Amino acid sequence: MALGKDYATQECSIARALEVVGERWTLLVIRDAFFGVRRYNDFRVHLGIPRAVLAGRLQTLTEQGILDKRRYQQSPPRDEYVLTERGLALWPTLRSLGLWGREHYGEQPLRLFRHATCGTARELGPYGECPDCGTIVPVTDVVMEPGPGLDRDPADPVSRALLRPRRLLQPLEPDPV
């Protein structure tokens, strides 16, 4: 029996969410948006994703209200993609999924997430809580730093820019090649 293209027969909020974010590449596009990637070519270069697939994922995420498409240049017309409130609400899911992958697949941390306000040296807990002050840290107050498992000499400019500690959602400006 062939696998269906949707979850129409499932009466489940997880199935409804997977209709939007469950396709291959989608959560990685959203992850990169949290990292500050906003421009089509930066998504494409960092992810190594086919152009048509990326265009489709960005269109779906925009239509579903997860990303907002904003014009940043008129001639030639160029747009960037910014997380909306609906998109920002996915942060705890991405955080948990990343920790699950690290724990169950034995990876060294590729990126560490810390509370910017406290300046703590310790990583956020599994629910996004600061180990020092105990608060659930809003995504706008999270600093991402390279972890010990991250390649320190990546080939693409987006990955190189992500080697510098930075707050999540801060627009990424890769160095020109």
QUIRALIN-V591980 format. One record per backbone hydrogen bond with DSSP energy under -1.0 kcal/mol. NH is the residue of the N-H (numbers start at 1). CO is the residue of the C=O. If there is no record, write none. Layout:
BEGIN
NH;CO / NH;CO
END
This chain:
BEGIN
10;7 / 12;10 / 16;12 / 17;13 / 18;14 / 19;15 / 20;17 / 21;17 / 22;18 / 26;23 / 29;25 / 30;26 / 31;27 / 32;28 / 33;29 / 34;30 / 35;31 / 37;32 / 43;39 / 44;40 / 45;41 / 46;42 / 47;43 / 48;44 / 54;50 / 55;51 / 56;52 / 57;53 / 58;54 / 59;55 / 60;56 / 61;57 / 62;58 / 63;59 / 64;60 / 65;62 / 66;61 / 67;61 / 68;82 / 70;80 / 72;78 / 73;78 / 78;73 / 80;70 / 81;38 / 82;68 / 84;66 / 88;84 / 89;85 / 90;87 / 91;88 / 94;90 / 95;91 / 96;92 / 97;93 / 98;94 / 99;95 / 100;96 / 101;97 / 102;98 / 103;99 / 104;100 / 105;101 / 112;145 / 114;143 / 116;141 / 119;115 / 124;113 / 125;129 / 128;125 / 130;135 / 134;130 / 137;128 / 141;138 / 142;139 / 143;114 / 144;166 / 145;112 / 147;110 / 149;109 / 150;147 / 160;156 / 161;157 / 162;158 / 163;160 / 164;161 / 166;144 / 168;142 / 169;34 / 170;167 / 172;36
END
